[in-house]
Every structure is written in structure tokens, then in C-alpha cells.
Amino acid sequence: MKPLQFIPLHNPKNDQDEVPFEIFHKNSEHMKKYLVLFSLLFFTLLSSKGFSQCGNLLEVCHGKLDNARFLKSWPVQLPQQGRGETLPQVSFKMPLTAGTTYKIFACSAEELPGKVIISIRNHNDDLVITSYLVEQQRHLPMIMFPVGMSGIYTFSFYFEDGKEGCAVGVVSSVN
């Protein structure tokens, strides 16, 4: 990409001369790039406004840390599962250290029907722990997870019965 060049907006010999239209034409490629960049930025901001309908979940969730040390949070917003479609979910990877107990929890938006479920899998993709007890059909308010083996763990977030929802998942350490 060529560096931008300064093009004077007036003729230095005579301030009264008009600026020819070619100034803008010569840099039309640059103008197109800036227009595309501006459009992408505009639509990104417009689409991120969808998450703001979930209210102040980040503040609410961080308020539940108590004496735990905040490590990471993830905003999650998923559509309702359509007929014949797989369950919408989002996954994130995070290294966890052996000998550390992690407090993991999420806050779901009350204005949407979905209640968030967190599932954590190890490097072998084995389910290690989840925030939903299927046999009891009960959500756990938090997971206290003492890690026995260091490694990269996958945190998956989805909503009960494939309902639409938004939430914030939080990982913190207690020791």
C-alpha cells in the first residue's frame, strides 16, 4: 500500500485559484478504502448494539465475584434454535492451572427466555463439568472447579432448550 501523500487544497502561487476536481479523482482508490472501512465500522457498531439489549449483565456478573479474583469474561448472545438445526452454542478456550480452584458462573438476561448452560471440556474433549444437572433439571448458580491437571480447557455456552438468550460468562480463581 502506498503511503498517503499530502495534496494541497489551494494553489500556493495564488490563494484565489479554484481547486481542480482531479485532487479527489487521483485519490479515488484511497477514498474507496476509507469508505469501505467506515462502512464496516458503522455496521459493526450497529450490529454490536444487539448485545446492549441484554442490559448491564457484565456489571451484574462482576458483582458476584465476592473475594474471587477475576480472570476472564465472555459475552454470549445466541438466536433460538431452528427446526432441524444444531443447538446454537459458542466456545472459548482458556488455560487452567493444576492446584487452582476456579469459580465459574454466568448471568443470563431476564428479558430473553434462554437460561445459559456452561459446559467445560478438557484437551481430550471429555466433559469435565457442567452448570446444568440433567437428572434434576436444575441449574447450578456457579461451578467450583478444582483443576487436577493443567491444560487448555474449552468453555461452551448455550441456552436451555435452544431458546434465544444472552449472558455473560465469568471465570475467576479463588486461591
Backbone as a ProteinNet text record, in pm:
[ID]
protein_1_A
[PRIMARY]
MKPLQFIPLHNPKNDQDEVPFEIFHKNSEHMKKYLVLFSLLFFTLLSSKGFSQCGNLLEVCHGKLDNARFLKSWPVQLPQQGRGETLPQVSFKMPLTAGTTYKIFACSAEELPGKVIISIRNHNDDLVITSYLVEQQRHLPMIMFPVGMSGIYTFSFYFEDGKEGCAVGVVSSVN
[TERTIARY]
84.3	0	88.8	58.4	136.9	107.8	209.6	182.6	96.4	14.5	-69.2	17.3	-18.2	54.8	-30.9	35.9	-34.2	-58.7	-183	-219.3	-277.1	-212.3	-262.2	-400.8	-481	-616.9	-622.1	-512.6	-509.6	-376.6	-375.2	-255.3	-165.9	-44.6	39.9	77	70	105.5	-2.8	-125.9	-235	-349.5	-375.5	-480.2	-619.4	-634.4	-764.9	-806.1	-710.1	-742.3	-831	-913.1	-1001.2	-925.5	-968	-906.3	-968.6	-887.2	-944.7	-1002.6	-1103	-1170.2	-1076.6	-969.8	-879.2	-812.6	-808	-748	-819.5	-949.7	-1026.7	-1023.5	-1016.3	-1012.8	-882	-769.9	-640.4	-636.6	-706.7	-705.9	-833.5	-899.8	-1026.8	-1009.1	-896.2	-871.2	-863.2	-796	-788.1	-925.9	-1001.1	-1135.7	-1222.6	-1210.2	-1287.8	-1250.3	-1120.4	-1074.7	-1130.6	-1125.9	-1178.6	-1329.6	-1398.1	-1542.6	-1579	-1506	-1530	-1499.4	-1387.7	-1350.8	-1455.8	-1499.7	-1602.5	-1732.9	-1770.6	-1893.8	-1885.9	-1771	-1753.4	-1762.9	-1698.1	-1702.5	-1845.3	-1916.8	-2054.8	-2143	-2133.7	-2217.8	-2176.4	-2048.5	-2003.9	-2064.6	-2059	-2119.2	-2269.9	-2332.2	-2475.7	-2512.5	-2436.1	-2467	-2433.8	-2332	-2298.2	-2402.9	-2486.9	-2592.9	-2689.7	-2696.8	-2783.5	-2749.2	-2620.6	-2583	-2624.3	-2634.7	-2670	-2811.7	-2897.1	-3032	-3029.2	-2918.1	-2905.9	-2881.5	-2883.8	-2870.5	-2727.9	-2716.3	-2584.5	-2535.3	-2542	-2502.9	-2358.8	-2270.9	-2130.3	-2111.2	-2176	-2166.4	-2230	-2345.4	-2414.7	-2327.7	-2273.1	-2189.1	-2062.4	-1997.5	-1875.3	-1905.1	-2026.7	-2067.2	-2077.7	-2084.9	-2096.1	-1960.1	-1853.1	-1719.9	-1687.6	-1741.9	-1709.3	-1558.8	-1493.2	-1349.5	-1265.9	-1328.7	-1255.4	-1184.4	-1078.1	-1000.2	-1048.3	-1097.2	-1147	-1034.8	-1066.5	-969.4	-1017.1	-1142.2	-1190.5	-1342.6	-1398	-1543.8	-1570.9	-1683.7	-1723.4	-1869.5	-1900.3	-2041	-2090.8	-2212.8	-2270.1	-2411.2	-2438.8	-2574.2	-2601	-2706.4	-2736.6	-2883.5	-2912.1	-3051.7	-3120.1	-3250.3	-3325.4	-3291.4	-3288.6	-3259.3	-3374.9	-3343.4	-3445	-3471.4	-3584.4	-3617.3	-3511.4	-3465.8	-3367	-3226.6	-3205.1	-3072.5	-3003.1	-2871.6	-2798.1	-2814.6	-2791.1	-2803.9	-2702	-2748.4	-2652.6	-2568.3	-2439.9	-2350.2	-2224.3	-2152.3	-2025.1	-1924.6	-1801.3	-1697.9	-1574	-1507.5	-1384	-1283.9	-1158.2	-1053.6	-977.3	-936.1	-862.8	-770.8	-646.7	-557.9	-594.9	-600.2	-626	-509	-477.7	-359.9	-398.7	-325.9	-347.9	-325.2	-404.5	-392	-471.4	-533.8	-614.4	-761.3	-840.7	-985.3	-1044.5	-1124.9	-1187.6	-1335.2	-1380.1	-1522.5	-1573.6	-1666.1	-1716.8	-1867.4	-1915.8	-2059.8	-2100	-2229.7	-2282	-2408	-2437.6	-2559.7	-2638.4	-2763.2	-2849.8	-2937.3	-2966.7	-3056.4	-3198.1	-3265.5	-3401.9	-3502.9	-3471.5	-3567.4	-3575.1	-3484.4	-3489	-3512.9	-3578.8	-3620.2	-3508.2	-3394.1	-3289.7	-3214.9	-3191.5	-3106.6	-2976.1	-2866	-2735.7	-2690.3	-2624.6	-2561.7	-2414.4	-2326.7	-2182.7	-2136.3	-2063.6	-2001.2	-1852	-1773.3	-1628.6	-1571.6	-1487.5	-1426.1	-1273.9	-1208.1	-1062.4	-1000.8	-869.6	-799.2	-839.2	-896.6	-945.6	-1090.9	-1148.2	-1288	-1384.8	-1336.3	-1421.9	-1492.9	-1621.8	-1695.9	-1644.3	-1596.6	-1539.5	-1643.7	-1716.6	-1815.4	-1914.8	-2035.3	-2137.5	-2218.6	-2283.9	-2364.2	-2510.1	-2541.7	-2680.6	-2684.5	-2762.2	-2778.5	-2900.7	-2876.8	-2983.6	-3083.5	-3033.1	-3122.1	-3219.3	-3171.7	-3254.5	-3318.1	-3284.5	-3329.5	-3310.2	-3185.5	-3154.6	-3026.2	-3031.1	-2913.9	-2836.4	-2705.3	-2620.4	-2587.6	-2593.9	-2563.7	-2417.6	-2329.6	-2187.6	-2123.7	-2006.9	-1927.9	-1799.4	-1770.1	-1640.5	-1560.6	-1457.7	-1385	-1239.1	-1205.2	-1064.9	-993.7	-897.7	-830.8	-720.8	-728.6	-629.5	-515.8	-540.3	-437	-436.2	-320.5	-306.8	-331	-386.7	-408	-505.2	-533.6	-629	-766.8	-860.6	-998.1	-1089.9	-1195	-1292.3	-1418.2	-1458.2	-1579.9	-1686	-1793.6	-1902.4	-2023.5	-2087.3	-2206.4	-2321.2	-2435.3	-2556.7	-2674.9	-2795	-2912.5	-3006.7	-3065.1	-3154.7	-3263.8	-3287.8	-3390.2	-3368.7	-3248.9	-3219.6	-3290.6	-3331.3	-3401.1	-3303.1	-3358.1	-3277.8	-3235.2	-3113.1	-3068.9	-2939.7	-2908.5	-2778.3	-2733.3	-2603.6	-2546.2	-2402.4	-2345.2	-2202.6	-2148.6	-2046.6	-1980.2	-1854.7	-1828.7	-1714.9	-1631.5	-1500.5	-1407	-1322.5	-1313	-1232.3	-1160.4	-1059.6	-988.3	-1010.1	-1017.1	-1041.6	-919.1	-811	-688.5	-566.2
-117.2	0	123.4	218.3	340.3	430	502.2	597.7	712.3	766.6	879.7	1001.7	1077.4	1197.4	1318.4	1421.6	1545.8	1618	1648.8	1723.3	1856.2	1966.4	2096.1	2125.4	2187.6	2222.4	2356.6	2425.1	2550.4	2561	2644.3	2666.4	2762.1	2720.4	2807.6	2938.9	2941.9	3065.1	3170.2	3125.8	3221.2	3161.6	3215.1	3162.5	3178.1	3257.7	3284.8	3179.1	3097.7	2996.7	2888.1	2831.4	2722.7	2591.9	2502.2	2370.6	2280.8	2218.9	2132.1	2004.8	1949.6	1828.1	1707.7	1711.6	1598.1	1558.6	1647	1612.2	1490.6	1491.7	1381.5	1260	1284.3	1174.6	1095.9	1166.3	1099.6	1005	1039.4	958.4	875.7	847.5	775.7	636.3	571.8	441	454.7	560.4	584.6	615.7	693.6	728.6	603.2	512.6	388.9	305.8	298.4	221.7	280.4	412.6	476.9	460.3	464.5	446.3	304.4	205.8	67.2	49.2	103.5	93.7	159.6	277.9	348.1	267.8	210.2	130.6	9.1	-60.3	-177	-137.5	-28.1	20.3	55	123.3	162.1	39.7	-60.1	-178.8	-264.6	-264.3	-336.7	-274.4	-143	-75.1	-96.3	-95.8	-116.1	-257.2	-358	-495.6	-522.8	-455.8	-479.2	-418.2	-332.3	-273	-381.1	-493.1	-603.8	-658.1	-661.3	-712.4	-616.5	-488.6	-392.3	-412.6	-483.2	-510.2	-601.2	-665.7	-756.4	-680.6	-552.4	-473.6	-468.6	-458.5	-442.2	-574	-680.6	-812.4	-818	-750.1	-753.3	-699.2	-588.5	-530.3	-621.3	-679.6	-769.5	-890.4	-950.8	-1070.1	-1038.6	-929.6	-894.7	-865.6	-823.8	-800.1	-928.4	-1043.3	-1173.3	-1237.6	-1167.8	-1224.5	-1249.9	-1169.6	-1176	-1160.1	-1256.6	-1243.7	-1318	-1365.6	-1433.8	-1330.6	-1374.8	-1286.5	-1304.3	-1196.9	-1200.6	-1238.3	-1331.4	-1370.1	-1339.5	-1374.4	-1362.3	-1358.1	-1285.6	-1289.3	-1293.2	-1355.5	-1367	-1327.8	-1233.1	-1205.8	-1311.1	-1358.5	-1462.5	-1420.2	-1416.4	-1390.3	-1486.6	-1567.2	-1669.5	-1664.5	-1696.5	-1699.2	-1828	-1831.7	-1952.3	-2061.5	-2184.5	-2298.1	-2318.9	-2328.1	-2353.2	-2502.3	-2536.3	-2677.7	-2743.8	-2858.9	-2934.5	-2878.8	-2771.6	-2711	-2763.6	-2756.3	-2794.2	-2685.3	-2723.9	-2631.5	-2517.8	-2391.5	-2280	-2274.9	-2265.4	-2252.5	-2179.8	-2131.4	-2065	-2122.1	-2139.5	-2198.3	-2110.5	-2113.5	-2038.6	-2130.4	-2113.1	-2192.3	-2105.5	-2171.6	-2098.6	-2195.4	-2155.2	-2241.6	-2235.4	-2351.3	-2359.7	-2432.5	-2395	-2446.2	-2544.4	-2656.4	-2757.1	-2694.8	-2736.3	-2685.8	-2558.4	-2504.3	-2382.4	-2419.3	-2357.9	-2376	-2254.8	-2282.1	-2176	-2166.1	-2043.1	-2013.8	-1966.8	-2044.8	-2016.5	-1998.9	-1890.3	-1864.6	-1777.1	-1764	-1680.1	-1609.9	-1500.6	-1425.6	-1419.5	-1465.5	-1461.9	-1338	-1284.8	-1169.5	-1213.2	-1137.5	-1171.3	-1143.3	-1050.8	-1014.1	-1114.5	-1214.4	-1319.8	-1454.3	-1549.3	-1674	-1772.3	-1764.7	-1865.1	-1852.5	-1968.8	-1975.3	-2040.5	-1972.8	-2018.7	-2145.3	-2231.6	-2352.6	-2346	-2375.5	-2378	-2522.6	-2565.7	-2697.8	-2679	-2750.5	-2739.7	-2875.6	-2872.4	-2995.8	-2983.2	-3097.6	-3098.7	-3111.7	-3130.6	-3138.2	-3260.6	-3363.9	-3483.2	-3468.1	-3351.4	-3321.8	-3400.6	-3444	-3511.1	-3405	-3424.1	-3331.8	-3346	-3237	-3238.2	-3194.9	-3088.9	-3035.6	-2948.6	-2935.9	-2853.1	-2780	-2673.1	-2594.7	-2640.7	-2747	-2795.1	-2943	-2976.2	-3114.7	-3171.9	-3253.3	-3305	-3387.8	-3480	-3568.2	-3489.2	-3379.8	-3297	-3179	-3159.6	-3044.1	-2914.6	-2896.1	-2783.1	-2714.2	-2582.2	-2500	-2472.3	-2487.9	-2450.9	-2302.5	-2227.4	-2084.2	-2056.6	-2152.8	-2138.8	-2276.9	-2284	-2406.8	-2376.5	-2457.5	-2450.9	-2567	-2535.3	-2635.5	-2643.2	-2743.2	-2761.9	-2837.6	-2774.8	-2833.9	-2928.7	-3053.7	-3154	-3161.8	-3120	-3127.7	-2998.7	-2936.3	-2813.9	-2844.5	-2746.9	-2763.7	-2661.7	-2676.7	-2589.4	-2653.8	-2578.6	-2626.3	-2545.6	-2612	-2546.9	-2516.4	-2389.8	-2344.6	-2325.8	-2403.1	-2390.2	-2330.6	-2236.8	-2169.9	-2193.1	-2233.5	-2249.9	-2228.5	-2222.4	-2192.1	-2311.5	-2331.6	-2444.2	-2450.5	-2571.2	-2599.1	-2519.7	-2470.5	-2398.7	-2265.7	-2210.1	-2080.9	-1967	-1856.8	-1736.5	-1682	-1632.4	-1575.3	-1499.3	-1425.9	-1361.8	-1367.7	-1372.5	-1391.4	-1342.1	-1340.7	-1315.5	-1427.7	-1496.2	-1599.8	-1543	-1581	-1527.6	-1642.4	-1630	-1723.9	-1644.7	-1698.1	-1633.8	-1742.7	-1703.5	-1801.4	-1766.3	-1869.1	-1846.1	-1874	-1923.9	-1944.5	-1917
0	0	0	-87	-97.3	22.3	69.2	176.9	124.1	210.2	171.7	145.7	42.8	8.9	40.4	85.6	112.7	-19	-43.3	-163.8	-116.7	-150.9	-102.2	-158.5	-75.8	-117.1	-188.9	-199.8	-274.1	-348.6	-445.7	-524.2	-446.3	-410.5	-329.7	-398.8	-533.1	-604.7	-591.9	-589.4	-586.1	-505.1	-386.6	-299.4	-358.9	-462.8	-520.7	-623.7	-672.4	-773.8	-715.2	-800.4	-757.3	-755.5	-669.4	-659.2	-765.1	-848.5	-951.6	-890.5	-955.3	-909.6	-910.4	-990.5	-1003.5	-872.7	-776.1	-646.6	-589.1	-593.6	-537.7	-629.1	-758.1	-854.2	-843.2	-823.9	-812.5	-692.5	-588.3	-466.6	-451.5	-562.7	-552.4	-490.3	-514.5	-453.3	-301.2	-256	-112.2	-55.2	-128.8	-83.1	-72.6	-169	-165.6	-43.8	-15.3	101.3	229.9	242	361.2	371.6	259.8	259.7	304	253	293	441.5	487.7	628.3	717.3	679.5	755.6	758.2	644.1	636.4	727.2	725.7	812.9	959.5	994.7	1132	1172.4	1083.8	1111.3	1134.7	1045.8	1059.7	1177.6	1213.1	1331.9	1456.7	1463.8	1578.7	1582.2	1467.3	1459.8	1505.3	1462.1	1499.6	1645.1	1701.3	1841.5	1934	1881.5	1960.5	2007.3	1934.9	1973.4	2110.4	2145.3	2275	2386.1	2354.4	2458.1	2509.3	2431.4	2480.3	2601.5	2627.5	2741.5	2871	2864.6	2986.7	3037.6	3167.1	3230.2	3289.9	3212.5	3261.7	3309	3239.8	3277	3418.2	3449	3583	3687	3654.4	3747.6	3777.3	3672.3	3689.4	3768.4	3738.1	3810.5	3957.1	3986	4124.6	4204.6	4139.2	4206.5	4234.3	4204.6	4224.5	4371	4458.6	4601.6	4619.3	4686.7	4710.4	4605.8	4499	4391.7	4303.8	4239.8	4151.9	4008.1	3948.5	3811	3715.5	3620.1	3518.7	3377.3	3347.2	3209.2	3208.5	3111.9	3090.5	2941.2	2905.6	2766.4	2752.2	2665.3	2634.6	2536	2557.5	2472	2433.6	2304.6	2256.8	2142.3	2156.9	2057.1	2017.2	1891.9	1846.1	1891	1873.9	1905.9	1804.8	1852.8	1766	1669.4	1541.6	1440.3	1425.9	1366.8	1344.5	1258	1302	1226.4	1233.1	1307	1319.8	1445	1444.6	1564.8	1670.4	1792.8	1905.1	1890.5	1886.6	1879.3	2006.1	1988.5	2102.8	2060.1	2157.4	2131.5	2231.5	2185.6	2271	2273.9	2389.4	2409.4	2477.5	2447.9	2511.2	2610.4	2720.2	2823.5	2896.8	2923.4	3001.8	3150	3213	3356.7	3420.9	3544.4	3613.9	3723.5	3728.7	3832.7	3969.8	4067.2	4202.8	4227.7	4124.6	4138	4132	4219.2	4214.4	4144.7	4044.5	3965.3	3998.5	4013.9	4032.8	3897	3840.2	3705.9	3715.6	3659.9	3664.5	3547.4	3529.7	3421.3	3468.4	3404.4	3429.9	3300	3303.2	3184.4	3188.7	3072.2	3062.5	3095.2	3179.4	3219.4	3109.4	3017.4	2913.6	2799.1	2798.1	2696.9	2765.1	2697.5	2763	2796.4	2729.3	2748.3	2879.4	2944	3063.2	3020.5	3046.7	2997.8	3070.2	2994.2	3046.8	3006.1	3100.6	3074.2	3081.6	2979.6	2981	2961	3040.8	3031.2	2991.1	2887.6	2835.6	2843.3	2863.6	2870.3	2731.4	2725.2	2597	2514.3	2578.6	2507.4	2463	2486.2	2455.4	2544.7	2662.3	2760.8	2844	2867.9	2952.9	3095.5	3152.7	3286.1	3388.6	3355.8	3449.2	3371.8	3424.2	3360.4	3467.2	3427.3	3521.5	3525.4	3452.1	3447.7	3484.1	3586.8	3629.2	3557.7	3456.6	3371.3	3451.2	3538.1	3615	3702.3	3757.5	3847	3774.5	3649.7	3571.5	3649.5	3695.2	3782.5	3736.9	3734.7	3702.8	3830.9	3824.2	3937	3925.3	4034.1	4026	3993.3	4027.6	3996	3998.5	3937.6	3938.3	4014.7	4115.7	4182.4	4124.2	4047	3970.5	4014.7	4100.5	4137.4	4024.9	3962.3	3846.2	3893.1	3845.1	3879.9	3781.3	3656.5	3553.8	3471.4	3463.7	3384.3	3237.7	3167.8	3025.2	2971	2843.1	2775.1	2788.2	2842.1	2859.2	2768.1	2720.4	2632.8	2711.8	2712.2	2778.8	2670.6	2677.7	2580.7	2649.3	2581.5	2633.8	2536.9	2589.8	2510.1	2603.2	2545.6	2625.8	2630.2	2748	2772.8	2666	2616.2	2514.8	2385.2	2362.1	2238.3	2226	2338.5	2335.5	2308.7	2260.1	2239	2374.5	2380.4	2506.6	2493.1	2597.4	2606.9	2751.6	2767.6	2900.3	2899.3	3017.2	3033.4	3120.5	3069.6	3147.7	3210.6	3336.5	3410	3468.3	3454.1	3516.1	3615	3737.2	3840.2	3919.4	3993.5	4077.1	4223.5	4306	4449.5	4535	4475.5	4553.3	4469.8
[MASK]
+++++++++++++++++++++++++++++++++++++++++++++++++++++++++++++++++++++++++++++++++++++++++++++++++++++++++++++++++++++++++++++++++++++++++++++++++++++++++++++++++++++++++++++++

